[in-house]
Amino acid sequence: MNKPDFNIDFFLKVSKGIMTPEELNKTLLELVDRGLIEQYTNENGDFEFELTDLGREVGEQMNRINKS
């Protein structure tokens, strides 16, 4: 299996002190509901997240805008 391209540890690190755990959970669920990330269980039984094709496309567009 490929390594996920959505790094949940980084997301948790940058949101620490900005979002409560409840807000973080709600945000992750909204990203899943909008089709930007999907949640799966890895071979160790841990939850992980991965960008969807739409999530990659949105991320690329955001990167292009940020570079402009």
C-alpha positions as CSV (number, residue, x, y, z in Angstrom):
1,M,0.0,0.0,0.0
2,N,1.3,3.5,-0.8
3,K,2.0,5.9,2.0
4,P,-0.9,8.3,2.5
5,D,-0.3,11.8,1.1
6,F,-2.4,13.4,3.8
7,N,-0.2,13.6,6.9
8,I,-2.5,13.5,9.9
9,D,0.3,14.0,12.3
10,F,1.2,17.3,10.6
11,F,-2.4,18.3,10.6
12,L,-2.6,17.6,14.3
13,K,0.6,19.5,15.0
14,V,-0.4,22.7,13.2
15,S,-4.0,22.6,14.7
16,K,-2.8,22.2,18.3
17,G,-3.8,25.2,20.4
18,I,-5.9,26.5,17.5
19,M,-8.7,23.8,17.5
20,T,-10.2,21.8,20.2
21,P,-10.3,18.0,19.7
22,E,-14.0,18.3,18.9
23,E,-13.4,21.0,16.3
24,L,-10.6,19.0,14.8
25,N,-12.8,15.9,14.6
26,K,-15.6,17.9,13.0
27,T,-13.1,19.4,10.5
28,L,-11.8,15.9,9.5
29,L,-15.4,14.6,9.1
30,E,-16.3,17.6,6.9
31,L,-13.2,16.9,4.7
32,V,-14.4,13.3,4.4
33,D,-18.0,14.4,3.7
34,R,-16.8,16.8,1.0
35,G,-14.8,14.1,-0.7
36,L,-11.4,15.6,-0.1
37,I,-10.0,12.9,2.1
38,E,-11.0,9.3,2.9
39,Q,-10.4,7.4,6.1
40,Y,-9.2,3.8,6.1
41,T,-7.8,1.3,8.5
42,N,-4.1,0.4,8.0
43,E,-2.6,-3.1,8.5
44,N,-2.1,-2.4,12.2
45,G,-5.8,-1.5,12.7
46,D,-5.0,2.2,13.0
47,F,-7.2,4.9,11.3
48,E,-5.4,6.8,8.6
49,F,-6.4,9.4,6.0
50,E,-5.6,9.7,2.4
51,L,-6.3,12.5,-0.2
52,T,-8.8,11.6,-2.8
53,D,-8.4,12.6,-6.4
54,L,-10.5,15.7,-5.7
55,G,-8.4,16.5,-2.6
56,R,-5.2,16.3,-4.7
57,E,-6.7,18.6,-7.4
58,V,-7.8,21.1,-4.8
59,G,-4.4,21.0,-3.1
60,E,-2.6,21.6,-6.4
61,Q,-4.9,24.5,-7.2
62,M,-4.2,26.0,-3.7
63,N,-0.5,25.6,-4.3
64,R,-0.7,27.4,-7.6
65,I,-2.6,30.3,-6.1
66,N,-0.2,30.5,-3.2
67,K,2.8,30.7,-5.6
68,S,1.1,33.5,-7.5
